[in-house]
């Protein structure tokens, strides 16, 4: 279960997680569903391997580096 504010929500929704609005009632309902619906639990558990195979550090690290370079500006770049 993740909230809609989570950056990886689009990768997990319907595959390895339920996406809920960022409020306690919605989060509580989503957790209750996972705990009380065995078929949903099994589906999300099976989807974890699929989702994990699509996640890595290379792309986020490159995006973070590009953001830092943009914030620092060209005059402060170190080779």
C-alpha positions as CSV (number, residue, x, y, z in Angstrom):
1,X,0.0,0.0,0.0
2,X,1.4,3.4,-1.0
3,X,-0.1,6.8,-1.2
4,X,-0.7,8.8,-4.4
5,X,2.1,11.1,-3.3
6,X,4.7,8.4,-3.7
7,X,6.9,8.8,-6.7
8,X,6.8,5.2,-7.7
9,X,3.0,4.9,-7.4
10,X,2.5,4.7,-11.2
11,X,4.9,1.7,-11.3
12,X,3.1,-0.2,-8.6
13,X,-0.6,0.5,-9.0
14,X,-2.5,-2.7,-9.9
15,X,0.7,-4.7,-10.0
16,X,2.4,-4.7,-6.6
17,X,0.5,-2.2,-4.5
18,X,-2.7,-0.3,-3.9
19,X,-2.5,3.4,-4.3
20,X,-4.6,5.4,-1.8
21,X,-5.1,9.1,-1.2
22,X,-2.8,10.5,1.4
23,X,-5.2,10.4,4.3
24,X,-5.7,8.1,7.3
25,X,-9.1,6.7,6.3
26,X,-8.1,5.8,2.8
27,X,-4.8,4.2,4.0
28,X,-6.7,2.3,6.7
29,X,-9.2,0.9,4.1
30,X,-6.4,-0.1,1.7
31,X,-4.5,-1.9,4.4
32,X,-7.7,-3.6,5.5
33,X,-8.3,-4.8,2.0
34,X,-4.8,-6.3,1.7
35,X,-5.2,-8.1,5.0
36,X,-8.7,-9.4,4.4
37,X,-8.8,-10.2,0.7
38,X,-6.5,-13.2,0.1
39,X,-6.8,-13.0,-3.7
40,X,-5.7,-9.3,-3.6
41,X,-2.9,-10.1,-1.3
42,X,-1.7,-13.0,-3.5
43,X,-1.9,-10.7,-6.7
44,X,0.1,-7.9,-5.1
45,X,2.7,-10.3,-3.7
46,X,3.2,-12.0,-7.1
47,X,3.5,-8.5,-8.7
48,X,6.3,-7.5,-6.4
49,X,8.9,-9.4,-8.4
50,X,7.6,-7.9,-11.7
51,X,7.7,-4.4,-10.2
52,X,11.2,-4.9,-8.6
53,X,12.6,-5.9,-12.0
54,X,11.6,-2.5,-13.4
55,X,13.2,-0.5,-10.6
56,X,16.9,0.4,-10.4
57,X,19.2,3.2,-9.3
58,X,20.7,4.2,-12.7
59,X,17.9,6.4,-13.9
60,X,17.0,8.1,-10.6
61,X,20.7,8.8,-10.0
62,X,21.1,10.4,-13.4
63,X,18.0,12.5,-12.9
64,X,19.2,13.7,-9.5
65,X,22.6,14.6,-10.9
66,X,21.0,16.6,-13.7
67,X,18.8,18.4,-11.1
68,X,21.9,19.3,-9.0
69,X,23.8,20.5,-12.0
70,X,20.9,22.7,-13.0
71,X,20.6,24.2,-9.4
72,X,24.3,24.8,-9.1
73,X,24.7,26.4,-12.5
74,X,27.4,26.2,-15.1
75,X,30.0,28.3,-13.2
76,X,30.3,25.8,-10.4
77,X,30.7,22.6,-12.4
78,X,33.5,20.3,-11.3
79,X,35.0,17.8,-13.8
